[in-house]
C-alpha cells in the first residue's frame, strides 16, 4: 500500500528489486520460489536448544520479480527495459547488482565478452540506446560515456590515458545533483565506439582469484551513459544511466585470501557495510543519512534517494554452504525495495536553448500585457524596444518641453520602458547644452585690429576663395580644397609602396593557389582519385549492389518521412483534442445542470468533432508505431548493403592499385590474422548483422595497450604479483621447511633472513625469483 501511495505522488518512484539465482546442481531444498515468480521462501533448520525453541522456521521475501534460469535477454527485458525508456525520455536511471562474491553480478552486468549471446546488461543497454536514437528521427541526441572505479576507497578514471594514475577525483554536490569532478566523459557517435570504451575500461579493472571465483572483482565500478537530447524548438533534456557492478561481500574463512587480496576484501566489506547503514537510515526516514561515509555511498546518493529511477538486481548462490550470505542479501534487498526516489525530467541548461525559451516567454508576457491594456480600456501601448524614429520623436518632445513650449504631458510616460528612454533623452539634452556652454566660454571676443586684419587677408585671397569646397571644378568633379606644399609623397615612398604591393601580390614559391603545399595537393588528388574510383566502381563494376543500396536507403527515407508526417498528424490531433475538450467543457458549464441530457446543435457538433479528433489521433499513433517497427529491419538492411558495397570496393581498389595484380592477389597479400578477421567478419554478418559492432569493439580493444599503473593501485598490483610468485617458487610445504630450518639456525646464533626473492616496483620489471 505504501508503494502504491508513493507512485500516486508526482515524481515519486519506488525502487524496483529483482532477485537472480545462480544456476547450480547443488541447489538447497530450503530455498523455494512461489508460483507468482515474485516470492521466495527460505526454510530454516531449528537447532536443538532445550525444550522451548522459538527459532523462526520460515522466512518469506517478496520482490518485483525472481529470475531463475533466465537468459541474459530475459534479464534485460525485465530489469532494464523500463529504465532505458525513462532515460531516453529525460529521466536519470540506475541499475546496480548486489550480492556475495561468485553469485553472478559481473556476469549480469557485463556478461561474457567472448560470447555475443551471453553479453550482459551494459552492452545490451548501449545497443538499445543507439537503436532508439536511429529510429527517433525527430530528435538530436549526443552520447557521452564515463567509467569510474572505486578501489580501496580511491576513485580511478578507467577511460583516462593512465587509469592507475587518475586518482584526483572528488564527489561534489552541484545544485542537488551528485557529480564526480575531474571525471572524463568521452563522446561516442556509434554503438561500436561506446562498446570500445566499455571494453577499454574492463581491461583496467582490478580482479583477483580466490577459492570461490577465479576472476573476482576487487573494486566497485560505475559505467555511466550521458544523453543530451534536443527535440526541436526550445525543448532539451539531459539524462544519465548509471550501470553499477558492485564488488561481492566476502567471508574470508571461505575465500581463504591473504596478503593484498585480504586487504581488498576488508575495504569491500567495509564499503558494503556503510552502504547497508545508509539504506537503513533511508528506510527509517532518519533525519541524517550518512552518505559521506564512503565513496560508494556518495556516488550512489541520487540512486538511493534522489532524482533517479533505480533498479537493483540481487544475485544469490542458493546452496546450503552459502545460506547465510543468501539470507543477508535477501534482507538487504528487502530494505532497498522500501526506498523511494524523486525522479523528474531534467531540462537542459544549454544557453542557446535557454535563450530560445526566454524569448518565447518574453513574447507571451508582452501579449498578456497588451491583452490587459485592451481589457482595461487603455490605448495601445508598445512594449517593444525603441527604434531610431521613436527615439527621435521622444528627443523632440523633450526639447520642446525644455524650451517651455510644452506641458508636462508632452513627454509620454505610459510604460517603464518609455520612462527609461525619457531619462536618457533628458540626459542627452543636458550634455548637449553643457557642451555648447563650454564652447561659448572658451571663445574670446575679437579686437577691432584683429577683425580688420582678418578682413584685409580675406580681400587679398578673394580669388582663391571664389572656388569653395564642393563647387564644380571645370565640370570635371568637385573641388575639395588645396593640399599643403609638403603633402606630395617622395619618390622613395612611392617605390616602397609599389614594392609592398608587389610583395603582397606575389605568391609563395613552390605552392599552388591559396598557399597549398605539395603534400596537401597530393593528398587532395589521392582523395579525389579514390572518390572517382568509387563512383566508377558503383557505375561499372557493381551497379546492382549500388542500386540495391540506393533502393534500401530510399525505403528508409520514405518510412521516416511517413513517420514524420503521421507524427505531425498525431500532434495536430492531440492539439485539436485539447482545444475541443476545453471548448466542450465551457459549453457544458455555460448550459448548466438545467439542460440535463439535452444538448444544442453547437455542442453536439463539438462532441462529434472531439470524437473524430480522438479517432484520428489513435489512427495516427498506431501508424507511427507500425512504421517504427518496419524501420528497424530497413536500417539493418541498409547497413548490410553499405558494408557489402564498401568491402567490395576496397578489394577492387586494392587489386587495381597493385601492379600486375590479378585474381585474388589482395586476399593472398593479407597475413593469416587479417584473413581470419575477414572470414570472421563475413560469418558474423551472415549470422547477425547487429553483432558487428560488438565484435569490432572487442577486437579493437584487444589491440589497445593501456598505460602503466601507478599510485596505490600500481603498488597493490605489484604486491599481488609478488604473492603469486611466492606461491609458485615456495609451495606451502617448502615454506614450512624453510621456517623450521631458520628457527633452528637462529637458535644456534645464526642470523637468517628469509625474503621473497623478488625485486622491482609494481609497474617495472622484476628479477627472476631465486630460491635461497
Beta strands, then each sheet from edge to edge (+ up, - down):
strand 1: 12-14
strand 2: 16-21
strand 3: 31-33
strand 4: 39-43
strand 5: 58-62
strand 6: 65-67
strand 7: 93-99
strand 8: 140-151
strand 9: 154-157
strand 10: 170-174
strand 11: 177-181
strand 12: 186-188
strand 13: 207-210
strand 14: 213-217
strand 15: 220-230
strand 16: 236-245
strand 17: 309-316
strand 18: 340-342
sheet 1: 1+ 18-
sheet 2: 6+ 2+ 17+ 7+ 16+ 15- 8+ 9-
sheet 3: 6+ 2+ 17+ 7+ 16+ 15- 8+ 12-
sheet 4: 3+ 4- 5+
sheet 5: 10+ 11-
sheet 6: 13+ 14-
end
